[in-house]
Amino acid sequence: MSETFRPVTTKPQEIEDLSFQMIADELGAHDFTPEQFPVVQRVIHATADFELGRSVVFHPDAVRTGIKAIQAGKPIVADVQMVQVGINKMRLGKFGGNVRVYISDSDVMAEAKRLGTTRAIVAMRKAVAEAEGGIFAIGNAPTALLELIRLVREGVAKPGLIVGVPVGFVSAAESKEELLKLNVPFITNLGRKGGSPTAVAIVNALAMMAEREMEA
């Protein structure tokens, strides 16, 4: 009879360090910059999906803009509660920031029903009026990303950074292709993969980098 499996280590920091080393080793050669790579590592760490990690695309100013937005205490707008719950509020709170989500607001639900459209679309319309210069983290709803893109193109929305990684089959990949055309800092990925854990990982990576700069 074989011995019962025992973990390599039960020390939290050692587990994380070992995980990140394994990610770097398995990912191998890549074209990400030194400031982009920690974000990709967090994405892979959260999803155990190397294909997803390799598909991440950055606007050249994305990481620096995201860090500055967090350090300035700008709000984070999440498309759904799953994203809101996963983001480290304590870390954001050090800079006076918070996470907002509008999709379940009573006025948003009523307006979506009246218009016969998604709550995600109406939530974006409400959010852009209250979160100029903030980070919009969309991990679930392609319609939210497409509406945000439309509002940016019309000059209504002025986000600091768009983290657009919705998952799914209907319009998910296409919404990201539209985001790539936008002249606004963004972090996205190619294809159908993505999701709330991906959006959370990206924002938390940026917040950790912002915190480390503050402490340096």
SULZI-V881416 format. One record per run of one state. SS is the DSSP state (H for helix, E for strand, - for the rest). FROM is the first residue (numbers start at 0). TO is the last residue. If there is no record, write none. Layout:
BEGIN
SS,FROM,TO
SS,FROM,TO
END
This chain:
BEGIN
-,0,10
H,11,26
-,27,32
H,33,46
-,47,48
H,49,53
-,54,54
E,55,57
-,58,60
H,61,70
-,71,74
E,75,77
-,78,79
H,80,85
-,86,87
H,88,92
-,93,97
E,98,100
-,101,104
H,105,114
-,115,117
H,118,127
-,128,133
E,134,137
-,138,140
H,141,152
-,153,159
E,160,163
-,164,170
H,171,179
-,180,184
E,185,188
-,189,194
H,195,214
-,215,215
END
